Amino acid sequence: MYKLPKKPEIKLKTRQPDQRHFAVVPLSVIKKNITAGQYRVLIALASYCNKAGFSYVSLEKIGHDLNISMQAVQQHMKKLEKAEIVKTFKNYYPGIKGSTRRIIYNEKISDKDAAAIAGEPMEPYTNKEINDIYRERKGKNINELERSNKALGLDQTKASDNELLARLKISVSSGQELAMINRDERLGLPISVIIHKYKYLLG
């Protein structure tokens, strides 16, 4: 009599712990007239900043961290920009990265100098890298890419991306590679971008 084999055990990959334990905010905010809500958004943004004060985290991610809507985050961010605490660069690429934001720790230091002093780029990707991503996605332009992302079921996209990210982390051969992937994830870069950046590890 044929016996069915035992069901294979599925080992769920444990979620990487959040490595953020503190955030540095400008001392100048003491003199600014901002609300508690704006402080919370600033602290959340600061927790994703690099040494130069630049962040690529999405407003959606900040809203998730603070348990508030993206619209609320957007309103608070506009007030922070008006108070000249945060500067936003209009370089959003749908499906690639969110807008770059800089927390102004010292208004006398230019954007270029801040990046040079900290040794951190203002942009995580060059124009060539962004163009390569678009070209890989069948040459779709920005508008087509945005429409296709919306057309695809959100749950399905997240599920497949998370599976690929888990595979990616298992495939790394060194702690340095894993640290780089985790850093990009903490910065709030879209999973699809992280996968594209390190796809060579998947073989």
Secondary structure as UniProt FT lines:
FT   HELIX           27..31
FT   HELIX           36..46
FT   TURN            47..48
FT   TURN            51..52
FT   STRAND          54..55
FT   HELIX           59..66
FT   HELIX           70..82
FT   TURN            83..84
FT   STRAND          86..89
FT   TURN            94..96
FT   STRAND          100..103
FT   TURN            107..108
FT   HELIX           111..118
FT   HELIX           127..136
FT   TURN            137..139
FT   HELIX           142..151
FT   HELIX           154..171
FT   HELIX           175..186
FT   TURN            187..188
FT   HELIX           191..197
FT   HELIX           199..202
//
